[in-house]
Amino acid sequence: MSLGAAEDDSASEIHLPADVDWHMLDKSKFFLLGAALFSGVSTALYPVVVLKTRQQVSSTQVSCFNMSFAIVRNEGLRGFYRGFGTSLMGTIPARALYMGALEVTKSSVGTVTVSLGFSDTAATAIANAVAGMSSAMAAQVVWTPIDVVSQRLMVQTSSNNNVSNSSRNVPNVNSCRYSNGLDAFRKILYADGLRGLYRGFGISILTYAPSNAVWWASYSVANRLIWGGFGCYMGKKDESDSISGYRPDSKAVVAVQGLSAAMASGVSALITMPLDTIKTRLQVLDAEENGRTKPSTVLQTMKNLVKEGGLAACYRGLGPRWASMSMSATTMITTYEFLKRLSTKSQKNPAS
């Protein structure tokens, strides 16, 4: 099934490059190049993730500007990359699982939905949604322990006495100090066992599975709507011509992919933000009981959030998360499509 074509019956046909399916890929090249490309993307976007995480665990509303200024003033630019080494190590296997599950599921479900009589648009949306959900679940098996460790490192300075007021508003952040990712992994495993490394695994699945399903479905719909509208425009423009179709250049294709990704990110961020906030706090903050600290529960986390600021507290960090998701998704989808064409068995050079 082609997931890359978009056309409008009443307009000029738009001839997009054919989609690259799973069976067309050189798997070793796909995973090797994918690890390198997406590591670069993660490096560029990591500071926004740190900013979002610190906003989410803060007990009061702190603006992005104030939080950023506090990090730079007290920790320097290095503060925006706390836990990055750990995160990067986990990104490679997690991305490999994600991409593999995504392509296999999308290809299989797409074929089934078309054979069941669904329209091409509906089949695309369904295949993308199911693939997004399955790939997110597969990736979380690897990513959750990495997420727990890297997020502990991201907010670790919050317990220092010399940090900013915005950072001090995290009274229940885990008190254990970590020198690096390996030290954090060892101490968490010793203190809480394997369960400690998978703290928030259930809520992570509940966050990322629907988030990815919504994102991929929204992306496919937005992509087709944009090309459909563009097709109508081209049809009116070329009414007097004998042009049978329009073939967009690579810049137009990338622009539409980026716009579709940004639109899908907005929808996904709004829907799943409360779950992401609860997930982050669950992995980072502890609860106090009889003078002792212990891991928080989902119910305790929700109660604390509502007590601190009502429903609005669940949306702390929405700006950075939306920006992070939009930038990440736009870069990811254009890089991903480029990667697939670069790894196609039938050609040696990437599509221009």
C-alpha positions as CSV (number, residue, x, y, z in Angstrom):
1,M,0.0,0.0,0.0
2,S,1.3,3.5,-0.9
3,L,1.3,5.8,2.1
4,G,2.9,8.7,0.2
5,A,0.4,9.5,-2.5
6,A,-2.2,12.2,-2.2
7,E,-4.7,13.2,-4.8
8,D,-8.0,15.0,-5.3
9,D,-10.6,13.8,-7.8
10,S,-11.7,17.3,-8.7
11,A,-8.2,18.7,-9.1
12,S,-4.9,18.1,-10.9
13,E,-3.3,14.9,-9.8
14,I,-0.3,15.3,-7.6
15,H,2.4,12.7,-8.3
16,L,4.4,12.2,-5.1
17,P,7.4,9.9,-4.8
18,A,6.3,6.4,-4.1
19,D,6.4,5.3,-0.5
20,V,9.3,3.0,0.6
21,D,7.9,-0.1,2.3
22,W,9.6,-2.4,4.8
23,H,10.5,-5.1,2.2
24,M,12.3,-2.5,0.0
25,L,14.8,-1.5,2.7
26,D,18.4,-2.6,3.3
27,K,17.9,-3.3,7.0
28,S,21.5,-3.0,8.1
29,K,21.9,0.3,6.4
30,F,18.5,1.5,7.7
31,F,19.4,0.8,11.4
32,L,23.0,2.0,11.2
33,L,22.3,5.3,9.4
34,G,19.2,5.7,11.6
35,A,21.2,5.5,14.8
36,A,23.6,8.2,13.5
37,L,21.0,10.6,12.1
38,F,18.6,10.4,15.1
39,S,21.5,10.8,17.6
40,G,22.2,14.1,15.9
41,V,18.5,15.1,16.3
42,S,18.5,14.1,20.0
43,T,21.6,16.2,20.6
44,A,20.0,19.3,19.1
45,L,16.7,19.0,20.9
46,Y,17.8,17.8,24.3
47,P,17.9,21.3,26.0
48,V,14.2,21.7,25.4
49,V,13.5,18.3,27.0
50,V,15.5,19.4,30.1
51,L,13.5,22.6,30.3
52,K,10.2,20.8,29.9
53,T,11.1,18.3,32.6
54,R,12.1,20.9,35.1
55,Q,8.9,22.8,34.5
56,Q,6.8,19.7,35.1
57,V,8.4,18.8,38.4
58,S,8.3,22.4,39.8
59,S,5.6,22.9,42.4
60,T,4.8,26.4,41.0
61,Q,4.3,27.8,37.6
62,V,7.7,29.0,36.2
63,S,8.0,30.6,32.8
64,C,10.3,29.1,30.1
65,F,12.4,32.3,30.2
66,N,12.9,32.3,34.0
67,M,13.7,28.6,34.0
68,S,16.2,29.0,31.2
69,F,17.8,32.0,32.8
70,A,18.1,30.2,36.1
71,I,19.8,27.2,34.5
72,V,22.3,29.3,32.6
73,R,23.0,31.5,35.6
74,N,23.5,28.6,38.1
75,E,24.8,25.8,35.9
76,G,25.9,27.3,32.7
77,L,25.0,25.8,29.3
78,R,26.1,22.4,30.6
79,G,22.9,22.4,32.7
80,F,20.9,21.9,29.5
81,Y,22.7,18.6,28.9
82,R,22.4,16.9,32.2
83,G,21.8,13.2,31.7
84,F,22.5,13.5,28.0
85,G,25.0,10.7,27.8
86,T,22.6,8.3,29.4
87,S,19.8,9.4,27.1
88,L,21.9,9.1,24.0
89,M,22.9,5.5,24.9
90,G,19.3,4.6,25.3
91,T,18.1,6.4,22.1
92,I,20.0,4.0,19.8
93,P,18.4,0.7,20.8
94,A,15.0,2.4,21.5
95,R,15.0,4.0,18.1
96,A,15.9,0.7,16.5
97,L,13.0,-1.1,18.2
98,Y,10.7,1.9,17.3
99,M,11.6,2.0,13.6
100,G,11.4,-1.7,13.2
101,A,8.0,-2.1,14.9
102,L,6.7,1.0,13.0
103,E,7.6,-0.2,9.5
104,V,6.6,-3.9,10.0
105,T,3.2,-2.9,11.6
106,K,2.5,-0.2,9.1
107,S,3.1,-2.4,6.2
108,S,1.1,-5.4,7.6
109,V,-1.9,-3.4,8.8
110,G,-1.9,-1.2,5.7
111,T,-2.2,-4.3,3.5
112,V,-5.0,-5.8,5.7
113,T,-7.1,-2.6,5.8
114,V,-6.9,-2.1,2.1
115,S,-8.0,-5.7,1.5
116,L,-11.0,-5.1,3.9
117,G,-12.3,-2.4,1.6
118,F,-11.2,0.8,3.5
119,S,-10.4,3.8,1.4
120,D,-6.8,4.7,0.9
121,T,-7.0,7.7,3.2
122,A,-8.8,5.7,6.0
123,A,-6.4,2.7,5.6
124,T,-3.4,5.0,5.8
125,A,-4.7,6.7,9.0
126,I,-5.5,3.3,10.6
127,A,-2.2,1.7,9.7
128,N,-0.2,4.8,11.0
129,A,-2.2,4.8,14.2
130,V,-1.7,1.1,15.0
131,A,2.0,1.3,13.9
132,G,2.6,4.3,16.1
133,M,1.0,2.6,19.1
134,S,2.9,-0.7,18.7
135,S,6.2,1.0,18.1
136,A,5.8,3.2,21.2
137,M,5.1,0.1,23.3
138,A,8.1,-1.7,22.0
139,A,10.4,1.2,22.5
140,Q,9.3,1.8,26.1
141,V,10.8,-1.6,27.2
142,V,14.2,0.0,26.6
143,W,13.4,3.6,27.1
144,T,11.7,3.6,30.5
145,P,14.8,2.8,32.5
146,I,16.8,5.3,30.5
147,D,14.1,7.9,31.0
148,V,14.1,7.3,34.8
149,V,17.9,7.7,35.0
150,S,18.2,10.7,32.7
151,Q,15.3,12.6,34.3
152,R,16.8,12.1,37.7
153,L,20.0,13.6,36.4
154,M,18.1,16.5,34.7
155,V,16.6,17.7,38.0
156,Q,19.3,16.6,40.4
157,T,20.5,20.2,41.1
158,S,17.1,21.0,42.5
159,S,18.2,19.8,45.9
160,N,21.2,22.1,46.1
161,N,21.0,25.1,48.4
162,N,22.7,27.4,45.9
163,V,20.3,26.9,43.0
164,S,17.6,29.3,41.9
165,N,14.2,29.8,43.4
166,S,12.6,28.1,40.4
167,S,14.6,25.0,41.0
168,R,14.0,25.0,44.8
169,N,10.3,24.5,44.2
170,V,10.8,20.7,43.9
171,P,10.6,19.7,47.6
172,N,10.2,15.9,47.0
173,V,12.8,15.3,44.3
174,N,14.7,12.2,45.1
175,S,17.5,13.0,47.6
176,C,20.0,10.5,46.4
177,R,23.0,12.1,44.6
178,Y,24.3,10.7,41.3
179,S,27.7,11.3,39.8
180,N,26.7,10.0,36.3
181,G,24.2,7.7,34.6
182,L,26.0,4.5,35.5
183,D,26.1,5.6,39.2
184,A,22.4,6.5,39.1
185,F,21.5,3.1,37.4
186,R,23.4,1.2,40.1
187,K,21.9,3.2,43.0
188,I,18.3,3.0,41.8
189,L,18.7,-0.8,41.2
190,Y,20.2,-1.3,44.7
191,A,17.5,0.8,46.4
192,D,14.4,-0.2,44.6
193,G,15.4,-3.2,42.4
194,L,14.3,-3.6,38.8
195,R,11.0,-2.0,39.8
196,G,12.7,1.3,40.5
197,L,14.1,1.4,36.9
198,Y,10.7,0.8,35.5
199,R,8.9,3.3,37.7
200,G,6.2,4.8,35.7
201,F,6.3,2.1,33.0
202,G,2.5,1.7,33.0
203,I,1.8,5.4,32.7
204,S,4.5,5.7,30.1
205,I,2.7,3.2,27.9
206,L,-0.6,5.1,28.6
207,T,1.2,8.3,27.6
208,Y,3.2,7.3,24.6
209,A,1.1,4.6,23.0
210,P,-2.0,6.9,22.4
211,S,0.3,9.9,21.8
212,N,2.0,8.1,19.0
213,A,-1.2,6.7,17.6
214,V,-2.8,10.2,17.6
215,W,0.4,11.7,16.1
216,W,0.8,9.2,13.2
217,A,-2.9,9.3,12.4
218,S,-3.0,13.1,12.6
219,Y,0.1,13.3,10.5
220,S,-1.3,11.1,7.7
221,V,-4.6,13.1,7.6
222,A,-2.8,16.4,7.7
223,N,-0.5,15.4,5.0
224,R,-3.3,14.4,2.7
225,L,-5.4,17.5,3.5
226,I,-2.5,19.8,2.6
227,W,-1.8,18.0,-0.6
228,G,-5.5,17.8,-1.4
229,G,-5.8,21.6,-0.9
230,F,-2.7,22.1,-3.0
231,G,-4.1,19.9,-5.7
232,C,-7.3,22.0,-5.8
233,Y,-5.2,25.1,-6.1
234,M,-3.1,23.6,-8.9
235,G,-6.3,22.4,-10.7
236,K,-7.7,25.9,-10.8
237,K,-4.4,27.4,-11.8
238,D,-4.0,24.9,-14.7
239,E,-7.6,24.9,-15.9
240,S,-6.6,26.3,-19.3
241,D,-3.5,24.2,-19.6
242,S,-3.2,20.6,-20.8
243,I,-1.1,19.6,-17.8
244,S,-2.1,16.2,-16.6
245,G,-0.5,16.3,-13.2
246,Y,1.9,18.0,-10.9
247,R,5.2,16.6,-9.6
248,P,6.4,18.6,-6.6
249,D,10.2,18.9,-6.1
250,S,11.9,17.7,-2.9
251,K,11.7,21.1,-1.2
252,A,7.9,21.1,-1.5
253,V,7.6,17.5,-0.2
254,V,9.8,18.3,2.8
255,A,7.9,21.5,3.5
256,V,4.6,19.6,3.5
257,Q,6.0,16.9,5.7
258,G,7.3,19.4,8.2
259,L,4.0,21.3,8.3
260,S,2.0,18.1,8.7
261,A,4.3,17.0,11.5
262,A,3.9,20.3,13.4
263,M,0.1,20.1,13.1
264,A,0.1,16.5,14.4
265,S,2.4,17.5,17.3
266,G,0.0,20.2,18.4
267,V,-2.9,17.8,18.5
268,S,-0.9,15.1,20.3
269,A,0.6,17.4,22.8
270,L,-2.7,18.9,23.9
271,I,-4.4,15.5,24.3
272,T,-1.6,13.7,26.2
273,M,0.1,16.5,28.2
274,P,-1.5,15.7,31.5
275,L,-0.4,12.1,31.3
276,D,3.1,13.1,30.4
277,T,3.3,15.5,33.4
278,I,2.1,12.7,35.7
279,K,4.6,10.3,34.2
280,T,7.5,12.7,34.7
281,R,6.6,13.4,38.3
282,L,6.1,9.7,39.0
283,Q,9.6,8.9,37.8
284,V,11.3,11.8,39.5
285,L,9.5,12.7,42.7
286,D,9.1,10.8,46.0
287,A,6.2,11.0,48.5
288,E,6.7,11.7,52.2
289,E,5.1,9.5,54.9
290,N,5.9,9.5,58.6
291,G,9.1,11.4,57.9
292,R,10.3,8.9,55.3
293,T,10.3,9.1,51.5
294,K,8.9,6.4,49.2
295,P,8.0,6.3,45.5
296,S,4.8,8.2,44.7
297,T,1.7,6.5,43.3
298,V,-0.3,7.7,40.3
299,L,-3.2,8.7,42.5
300,Q,-0.9,10.7,44.9
301,T,0.8,12.4,41.9
302,M,-2.6,13.4,40.5
303,K,-3.8,14.7,43.9
304,N,-0.6,16.8,44.4
305,L,-0.9,18.3,40.9
306,V,-4.6,19.3,41.4
307,K,-3.8,20.7,44.9
308,E,-0.9,22.8,43.5
309,G,-2.7,24.4,40.6
310,G,-5.8,22.5,39.5
311,L,-6.1,21.3,35.9
312,A,-3.6,24.0,34.7
313,A,-0.9,22.3,36.7
314,C,-1.2,19.3,34.4
315,Y,-0.2,21.5,31.5
316,R,3.0,22.9,33.0
317,G,5.7,22.7,30.4
318,L,3.2,22.6,27.5
319,G,5.1,25.2,25.6
320,P,8.4,23.5,25.7
321,R,6.8,20.1,25.1
322,W,4.8,21.4,22.1
323,A,8.0,23.1,20.7
324,S,10.0,19.9,21.4
325,M,7.5,17.7,19.8
326,S,7.1,19.9,16.8
327,M,10.8,20.4,16.2
328,S,11.5,16.7,16.9
329,A,8.6,15.5,14.8
330,T,9.4,17.8,11.9
331,T,13.1,16.8,12.0
332,M,12.2,13.2,12.6
333,I,9.8,12.7,9.8
334,T,12.0,14.5,7.2
335,T,15.0,12.6,8.4
336,Y,13.0,9.4,8.5
337,E,11.8,9.7,5.0
338,F,15.3,10.6,3.8
339,L,16.7,7.6,5.7
340,K,14.2,5.2,4.1
341,R,15.1,6.4,0.6
342,L,18.8,6.3,1.5
343,S,18.4,2.7,2.6
344,T,16.3,1.5,-0.4
345,K,17.8,-1.7,-1.9
346,S,17.0,-0.6,-5.5
347,Q,19.0,2.6,-5.4
348,K,22.4,3.7,-4.2
349,N,21.8,7.4,-3.9
350,P,19.2,9.2,-1.8
351,A,16.3,10.7,-3.5
352,S,16.7,14.3,-4.3
